[in-house]
Amino acid sequence: MDPSKIDYEALLAMALEAAQNSYSPYSRYSVGAAILAEDGRIFTGCNIENAYIGSSICAERTAAVKAASEGVRNFLACAVVCPTEENCQPCGICRQFLSEFGREQMIVVRQGLADRFVTSLANLLPDPFSKAD
């Protein structure tokens, strides 16, 4: 699919809705994600924290795990949003994790309450670990 034909606003809206389910009692930093799969399905996720921070999982990985567990292996886009004015970007672990399912996928993040930033995952993570490694 041509990246210019992706409905980024709809993906951001779904990510914002997913953020409402965030379990973030420690950071109070809610994040939602929505992944558009190559087959047109959309998978959402939110961050889930744990008292042991290493056991926490980001919204992007929650959505990606849901997609992968349904047999989806190719992602076209991932939207990431915080329900506040804060900007949020996928962390390094999420960038690496998402790269397993398509380096050319588009990443869209809401900036503030009205703007958005769109780029490819390859721009955010130019040299990920790969199967060759």
JOURDA-V114101 format. One record per residue. N is the residue number from 1. RES is the residue in one small letter. SS is DSSP state (h for helix, s for strand, l for the rest). Layout:
<<N	RES	SS> <N	RES	SS>>
//
This chain:
<<1	m	l> <2	d	l> <3	p	h> <4	s	h> <5	k	h> <6	i	l> <7	d	l> <8	y	h> <9	e	h> <10	a	h> <11	l	h> <12	l	h> <13	a	h> <14	m	h> <15	a	h> <16	l	h> <17	e	h> <18	a	h> <19	a	h> <20	q	l> <21	n	l> <22	s	l> <23	y	s> <24	s	l> <25	p	l> <26	y	l> <27	s	l> <28	r	l> <29	y	l> <30	s	l> <31	v	l> <32	g	s> <33	a	s> <34	a	s> <35	i	s> <36	l	s> <37	a	s> <38	e	l> <39	d	l> <40	g	l> <41	r	l> <42	i	s> <43	f	s> <44	t	s> <45	g	s> <46	c	s> <47	n	l> <48	i	s> <49	e	l> <50	n	l> <51	a	l> <52	y	l> <53	i	h> <54	g	h> <55	s	h> <56	s	l> <57	i	s> <58	c	l> <59	a	h> <60	e	h> <61	r	h> <62	t	h> <63	a	h> <64	a	h> <65	v	h> <66	k	h> <67	a	h> <68	a	h> <69	s	h> <70	e	l> <71	g	l> <72	v	l> <73	r	l> <74	n	l> <75	f	s> <76	l	s> <77	a	s> <78	c	s> <79	a	s> <80	v	s> <81	v	s> <82	c	l> <83	p	l> <84	t	l> <85	e	l> <86	e	l> <87	n	l> <88	c	l> <89	q	l> <90	p	l> <91	c	l> <92	g	h> <93	i	h> <94	c	h> <95	r	h> <96	q	h> <97	f	h> <98	l	h> <99	s	h> <100	e	l> <101	f	l> <102	g	l> <103	r	l> <104	e	l> <105	q	l> <106	m	s> <107	i	s> <108	v	s> <109	v	s> <110	r	s> <111	q	s> <112	g	l> <113	l	l> <114	a	l> <115	d	s> <116	r	s> <117	f	s> <118	v	s> <119	t	s> <120	s	s> <121	l	h> <122	a	h> <123	n	h> <124	l	h> <125	l	l> <126	p	l> <127	d	l> <128	p	l> <129	f	l> <130	s	l> <131	k	l> <132	a	l> <133	d	l>>
//
